Amino acid sequence: MVSSYPIMAGLLNVPVGAQFLGAYVYPSSFGENLDLEPARLWEVRDSELVLCARKLLRREPSRAAEVPAVWWTSEKNDDSIPGWLDASPGGMLVRGRLEVSGWAKSALGDVDVRVVLDDGRVAAPERFPRPDVARVVPELGDASQAGFRTAFEPPDATSANHTLAVELRDPRGAVRRLGPIRFRWSR
């Protein structure tokens, strides 16, 4: 008869190890931009436990792909600038044109927007009215230029990992950066 004690001892180590990681290593980079990349919730390779274990072993990879900044610097950072994307490509496979749209408006005035790709392409999106923003957030004032949208063609025929960021600059010169947002892109 085979003893079940080694199996039980091995299974007991899993929750004890998880508690150790939570107590001594947490947090990892798991929560960064999670609202823009919800598909990462289901990636076992990059789960909170795996990232904490890598951090403990000092092997945590840098998740932030390099996306050049247009206006953003740590001194100008202001996460309170109102604006968001209509739909994030984060964690998805995008086939064909990449369309980016959303809204940005400050009570201080219009907000400038730039969409930046990791290959260096920068777009100044077209602006349009967003009456829905005016209804939901009336304290922002005139929303006749609150909406933004732009599109990019894929760089080549092969599927590859890409990253984008959206920068929002208010009239004071403060900047909010949405991203980096990672996605796969193919024709």
C-alpha positions in Angstrom: 0.0 0.0 0.0 1.3 3.5 -1.0 1.3 6.1 1.8 -0.6 9.3 1.1 1.5 11.4 3.5 4.0 12.7 0.9 1.2 13.7 -1.3 -0.6 15.5 1.5 2.6 17.2 2.6 3.2 18.4 -0.9 -0.3 19.7 -1.3 0.0 21.5 2.1 3.1 23.4 0.8 1.1 25.1 -1.9 -1.1 27.3 0.3 1.7 27.8 2.8 3.9 29.0 -0.1 1.2 31.3 -1.4 0.8 32.8 2.1 4.5 33.3 2.3 4.6 35.1 -1.0 1.6 37.3 0.0 3.2 38.2 3.3 6.7 38.9 2.2 6.8 39.7 -1.5 3.4 41.1 -2.5 2.7 43.3 -4.5 4.1 42.3 -7.9 3.5 44.1 -11.2 0.3 42.1 -11.8 -2.1 45.0 -11.2 -0.4 47.5 -13.5 -2.8 48.6 -16.2 -5.1 45.6 -15.5 -8.2 47.7 -16.3 -6.8 48.3 -19.8 -5.7 44.6 -20.3 -8.4 42.5 -18.6 -7.4 39.4 -20.6 -4.3 39.1 -18.3 -6.6 37.9 -15.5 -6.5 34.5 -17.2 -2.8 34.2 -18.0 -1.3 31.6 -15.6 2.3 32.4 -16.7 1.9 35.9 -15.4 -0.4 35.4 -12.5 0.1 37.2 -9.2 1.7 34.1 -7.6 4.1 33.5 -10.5 5.1 37.2 -10.6 5.6 37.2 -6.8 7.8 34.1 -7.0 9.9 35.7 -9.8 10.2 38.8 -7.7 11.4 36.7 -4.7 14.0 35.1 -6.9 14.8 38.5 -8.4 13.8 37.3 -11.9 10.7 39.5 -12.5 10.7 40.5 -16.2 10.0 44.0 -17.2 6.4 44.0 -18.5 6.5 47.6 -19.7 7.3 47.7 -23.3 9.0 50.8 -24.5 6.5 53.3 -26.0 8.0 56.7 -26.7 6.6 59.6 -24.7 5.2 62.6 -26.5 4.5 64.9 -23.6 4.5 62.6 -20.5 7.2 62.9 -17.8 7.0 61.9 -14.2 7.0 65.6 -13.3 3.9 66.3 -15.5 2.0 63.2 -14.5 -1.6 63.8 -13.4 -3.9 60.8 -13.3 -6.9 63.0 -12.4 -7.3 64.3 -16.0 -10.7 63.0 -17.1 -10.7 60.7 -20.1 -10.8 57.0 -21.2 -10.8 54.6 -24.1 -14.1 53.3 -25.6 -12.5 49.9 -26.0 -9.0 48.7 -25.1 -7.2 46.3 -27.4 -5.3 45.1 -24.3 -4.5 41.4 -24.4 -6.5 40.8 -27.6 -5.5 39.9 -31.2 -6.3 42.8 -33.5 -6.6 41.8 -37.2 -6.3 44.6 -39.8 -6.6 48.3 -38.8 -6.2 49.2 -35.2 -8.9 51.7 -34.2 -8.5 53.7 -31.1 -11.2 55.9 -29.8 -12.3 57.5 -26.5 -12.9 60.8 -24.8 -10.9 63.4 -23.0 -12.2 66.7 -21.5 -11.1 68.8 -18.5 -13.2 71.4 -16.6 -10.2 73.7 -17.4 -10.8 73.3 -21.2 -10.1 71.0 -24.1 -7.6 68.2 -23.7 -5.0 67.4 -26.3 -4.6 63.7 -27.2 -1.8 61.7 -28.8 -1.8 58.0 -29.5 1.6 56.4 -29.6 2.7 53.0 -30.9 5.9 51.1 -29.9 7.2 51.4 -33.5 7.3 55.2 -33.1 4.1 56.2 -34.9 2.2 59.0 -33.3 -1.3 60.1 -34.2 -3.1 63.3 -33.4 -6.7 61.9 -33.4 -9.6 63.6 -35.0 -12.0 65.2 -32.5 -15.8 65.1 -32.4 -18.7 65.8 -30.1 -19.5 63.4 -27.2 -23.0 64.3 -25.9 -22.9 61.2 -23.7 -19.9 62.7 -21.8 -21.8 66.0 -21.5 -24.8 64.2 -20.0 -22.8 62.0 -17.6 -20.2 64.6 -16.5 -21.9 68.0 -17.0 -19.3 69.7 -14.8 -16.7 69.3 -17.6 -18.7 71.8 -19.7 -18.8 71.9 -23.5 -18.1 68.4 -24.9 -18.2 69.4 -28.5 -14.5 68.3 -28.9 -14.4 65.6 -26.2 -14.3 62.6 -28.4 -11.3 61.3 -30.2 -10.6 58.6 -32.8 -7.7 57.4 -35.0 -6.6 54.3 -36.9 -3.3 52.6 -37.7 -2.5 50.1 -40.4 -0.6 47.0 -39.3 3.2 47.3 -39.9 3.6 44.0 -41.8 1.9 40.7 -42.6 3.2 38.7 -39.6 1.4 38.6 -36.2 3.5 40.2 -33.5 3.2 41.7 -30.1 2.8 45.5 -30.0 2.2 48.2 -27.4 0.4 51.5 -27.4 -0.1 54.4 -25.1 -2.5 57.3 -25.1 -1.4 60.7 -23.7 -3.9 63.3 -22.5 -2.6 66.9 -21.9 -4.8 69.4 -20.2 -4.6 73.2 -20.6 -2.1 73.5 -17.6 0.3 71.2 -19.4 -0.3 68.3 -17.0 -0.3 64.8 -18.7 -2.1 61.6 -18.0 -0.8 58.5 -19.8 -3.0 55.5 -20.4 -0.9 52.4 -20.9 1.3 50.7 -21.9 -1.4 48.5 -23.5 -0.1 45.2 -24.9 -1.8 43.4 -27.7 -1.1 41.1 -30.7 -1.5 42.6 -34.2 -1.8 41.0 -37.6 -3.1 41.7 -41.1 
